[in-house]
Structures are given as C-alpha cells and as structure tokens.
Amino acid sequence: MIKTGLCGLTADEIYDLIEPMGYLYLHAVSISNSIYKKSISDIHEFQKIPLKLKEKLVEFASSGIYFPLNLEVSADESVKYLFRTEDGKEFETIYIPDDKRNTVCVSTQSGCRMGCSFCVTGRYGFRGNLTAGEIVNQIIALPDADKVTHVVFMGMGEPMDNLENVIKACKIITAEWGIAISSRNVTVSTVGIIPAVDQFLKRSDCNLTLSLYSPFPEERREIVPAETQYPVQGIIDTMKNFRIKKGRRLSVAYIMIKDINDTDNHLKGLISILQGSQIRVNLLSYHPDRNDKKCSSSAERMHFFKHNLIVSGISASIRKSRGTDISAACGLLASGLKL
Ligand code: SF4
C-alpha cells in the first residue's frame, strides 16, 4: 500500500484526512507543526496529538520527510545538498549562511526544459516536476532548518513551469501552521512565462524576480529561448501593471557578462524598459562553466551600472556570489549530476 506523504499537505488537507476519525482542526495544526516547524520524520514522535491518532496515521500515512544523499561544503560555508526522490529524480539545494540571514535556494524541477544557453541545468535536460512536498522538504530536511530566514526559488528548474506546486509550496513556507517564514523573505525567479507570472502575482504574496540577461529581444532570444513566446516587454508590462502590496518586491536579475551585455547601450536599454516602474535591479556576476571563454564584468563596471540605474530613479544593488567553488552559483546547478 502506498502511504500518503504528509509533507506537502496544507493544514486544511491534513484536517480532511483526520476529521472523519473524529479529530479536530487543532490536531491537524499540531501535525503540520511537527512536520514543518520541527522536521519530525517519525509519526510516533509527532507532538501534541493523541497516541491513538499516531497509531491510525501510521497505517496510511508517512511524514513524507526524506534527507539529502550527499553534501559539498564551500570555502565560504555555503553547502550544496543532493536529493533523490523515491522515483529517482535528482536535484540540488543550496544552504547559504550569512550572519543573521540564512537562505535556502530550492529547486522546483529535476533539470529544466527552458534550455537557456549559459545554464548547466538546462543542459541536464528535463527529468520532471517536483511536488510541493519535495520543494518544502528541501528546507525542513536540512540540518540547519531551524535557522532558515529566507528562501529563494533559484535552483534547478523554471518555477513558472511548475506553477501549482510552486504556489502551494509558497503557501506552506509562509503559513503560520507551516514553516512561518515571512512572504517578504521568499523570492521566486523566472525567465518570464507571462500567463504563469500573471497567476503567480495574483495568487501569491511572495517576491518575484525576472532573469533578464539583455534588454534587447533579439539578443535575449539567443540566450533565453522562452523570449520567442514571451517577449521581455510583455513580461515587464505584466510586472509594471500589477499593483504591489507594501513590502512585496518585484525585481530583475541581471547577470553581467564582460563585453556581451555590459555596454553603455545595454545600460540605456535597461533604463528605458524599467524607468517609472517599481521594479528594482539586482546585478550579479557571471560564473563561466568549464571551457567557457566568457567572463564576468569587472567590479568597476558593475558599480558603474548600479550608479547610473540609481541616478535614473531605478533601485539597484550588486549581489555577492556564494558557493562558486562547489558549482552552487547561479546557472551552475546540476554540474555534479550525470548529464
Ligand atoms: S536559467 Fe533557469 S530557466 Fe534557464 S535553463 Fe537554467 S534553470 Fe532553466
């Protein structure tokens, strides 16, 4: 008999399972607290529920929590974990400790079907979507789960290509009965699948960041094939036209590649598509894979972009890279998996 995994269910869904047995909503909340806040993988150890309920639960359910198979630690203390689902899909998760801010970068798919030219995950191919439980498990199954303050959906996969599971995972991560991390500290990245972006903006309170690469459609298309179907201007307009609640962040991630997308013309293009919006820009270094002759823009050039964006009324910051020595940086996930 295949047992129901509880990790990935909402408190309401857990209640639907136990209510016919005569148990209360507060018992469902105790179960979700045991899973999402305490990372308890053995149902017998669940807290604040009757022994009889535990005995009934084990007959048809499992916690659904499973642990990483492997880990690599970076010189900067970031840790890359390898997970494998029961049906054999592999994916990676990064834990990035930084003083009081500890971030987990989760995957949403095993591989990816977007095929962005610079990205190792894209070359790994598509092996399948991760369920909401498999996404949430990447946080609660880590040794430092209780220290996590921020979550970014920037690992393997395109989150908007797995929208329902991503929205449900965001709900579990931010709910009081769930992990209870503020939605202001949860950011989902996308290459911009417009209908899904529109749905995500309406149905979730979490932050959204667009991976841009170039403000020019022809050039972006060569790096991000999704540009053909979902042009950058349409994505930016969708983000611009959405009335955002106070504290929610919409941003653009701009990976800077020397002499490729860091010219004065690119800066002008960036300013032109973003001016007058509340979209901020995060400038990131480029991390070449083996045999890649391209390299990152210099620190001076990145500061030049930042300064000019700010002077033009666009919020901008430079994000530092973490975990590059263990291939845990942007675009490098899956480089340790079998291609
Ligand atoms: S950059 Fe993101 S969307 Fe593009 S192939 Fe890589 S994982 Fe997929």
Residues whose N, C-alpha, C, O or C-beta is under 5 A from the ligand:
A	BS01	SF4	C112 M114 G115 C116 C119 T121 G122 G155 M156 G157 E158 V191
